[in-house]
Amino acid sequence: MAEKSVNEISRDVRQIFQKGNDALTRENYDYAVDLLMQVLEKEPGFYEGRKALRLAQQRKAGGGGGFFKKAWNSASSTPLIAKGQIALRSNPADALVIGEQILNSDPVSTAGHKLIAEAALSLSMPKTAVMSFDVLFKNNPKDKNVTIQYANVLAEIGQAQLAERILMETSRLNPNDPELHQALKDLSARKTLHEGGYNAAAGGQASYRDMLRNADEAKSLEQTNRVQRSEDQAQNLIEEYTTRLKSEPDNVRLLRNIAELYTQKKKFDLALQYYEKITATEAGASDATIAAAVAQTKARQFDYQVEQLDATAPDYTERVAQVNAEKQAYRIAECQKRVDKNPTDLAIRYEMGVLYFNAGKINEAMAEFQKAKNNLNKKVASMNYLAQCFARKKMYPMSVNMFLEAIKEKQVFDEEKKDLVYNLGAVYEAMEKKKESIEQFEQIYAVDIGYKDVAAKVDKYYGEQ
C-alpha cells in the first residue's frame, strides 16, 4: 500500500480532512480526532492525515493526566492490543486502525506505536513507520531491536545520515554488542552502495551485480583494516608504556594500561603477570578494583579457551562443559576470597550470591542476598533473586510476597520492574493461578509487547476466551 499526498486522495476525503484540521485549529480536539480517524479509515496511506491525527491526539492528551490516568489507559487498552496483534497477522490495515484507537487514549503508548510500526512496515509505508519509531526510540533508546529497525527505515526514506548517527551513538554505549556493530556495517555498505554505485548503474556504467560485489569487497577490506589498525595501535601502546616503566617502575596506571592492552590482544597470561605486579605495590594491594579486574581477565581466558576448541570434535560438548565448570569454580573461589577480605562490602556479597545462584547452590545464594539487600543500590536486585530462590525451593507464597515487596520499591516501569513482574507471573503459573498470572503478563504486554514471551502468553489466553 503506497503512502499518499493530499493531492492523491479523493475529494470527499479531502473535505473531511479539512474539517478535521479546522477542528484542530479551534482546539476542538475530540471532534478533530473523530474526523481524522474517518479520513485514515478511508485512506490508510494518507501520511499528512496521520500526522494531523497524531497532533490532535497529543493535544487532546495535554499533560497526560498523571500516573493513575496512564495506568488506567494502559489497563483499558490491553484488549485492544491483543486484538491488534491478531489483526496484524491477517489484516495489517485493520491493525493500523486499532493502533490509532490505542493512541487516542495514550499518544505515547509503546504497545500502540509498535503495532502501528509493524503494520506500516507490512504495508510498505515507511514514513508512517518512522513516525511511530520516533516515539518508540524516545520512549526507550536502549531497546536494541527498535533502534536497529528505526535506523533501517530511516535509511529507506533517505535519512541515512541520521540513521548512521543513531546507530553509532548506540554502538558507542554498547561497544561489545555484535548485532549493533553488524547493523552499522550493513547500513554503511548500503549507504556506499546507494551513493557510490546506484547512479552509475542507472546510467548503464555498471551492473547491479558489480555494485554488490564491489560493496562486499569494500566492506571486507574495511573490516580487515580496522582489526589490523586496532592490533597495531595496541602493540605500539604496549611498547610505549613498557619503555616508560623503566623510569617509572611503580606507576600503577601504566601497569594497568599494559595489562588491559594484553587482555585486548587475548594474551591473558601476560596480562595477569602485569596485574600481579600491581598487587605487589602498596597502592595496588589495597585496590579492590584490581582483584575484580584479575577475575574478569581470568574469566575471559576461560571463554577464549572455549573459542579455540574444535567444534567438529566428537568430544566438543564435554570439553566445553569442562571448561565452563572450571570457570565457574574459579569465579566462586575467587569471589569468596574477596568476601573474606571485605566481609562488609555488600556489593561483593551480591556478586557472590549471583555466582551461587547460577551454580544451583540456592541456600548459599539466599544467605548472600539476604545480606546484600541492605545495600540500597542492590536492594531490589537482591529481592528479585531471593524471590527466585524461594520459587526454586517451591516456597511459592514466600516467593510471591518477596516479589510484591520488590515491585513496591519500583516507581517506574523500567526493565528491572518488567523482570520482577514477569517472574511473579511465572510463579503464579507454577501455582496454577492462571488469572493472577495473566494479570502480570498483561501489565508488560500493555507497555512492551516484545518482552520475552508475554505476547504469546496473552494472545493464547485471549484466544481461549
Summary of the structure (lengths in Angstrom):
residues: 465
radius of gyration: 28.0
end to end distance: 33.1
largest distance: 84.5
contacts: 1441
relative contact order: 0.05
helix: 80%
strand: 0%
